[in-house]
């Protein structure tokens, strides 16, 4: 038989006590658990409204960053070859030489590291327009349709810069 002198008052495990010659496990009471659940619920009600909708805002900011990178690549195209890619050549002209006879100084790796046409966060290709010496990029946004309002509105590179 195990005597009381063979054990410390507390066993090495935190959740177990030696009381009156036997081991007794401690646990949380129902009241303690309910208080913790209520506190977590209150925290969730305070934090969640601030997080909802941030995903779409983040995607719209990513679009602007990606558009800026594409336009910078188009500027490099212009520096090397004398003009921007035409609307018909589009963004693909930044990935692969569209006309090897016309663009003799086209770099071997292209102007965009990706070997595929860049896509917006909603997995749609960007619309490239070159008109009157200006490059415009358009993302159709979350609704993937032309037009729209609020989060569904189109994103234009010219508006991202403001």
Secondary structure, DSSP 8 states (H G I E B T S, - for coil): ---GGGS-SB-SSTTEEEETTEEEE----HHHHHHHHHHHHHHHHHHHHHHTTHHHHHHHHHHHHHHHHHHHHHHHHHHHHSS---TTTTGGGGTS-S-TTT-TT--TT-SSS-SS--B-TTS-B-EEEEETTEEEEEE-TTTTSSS-SGGGS-EEHHHHT-
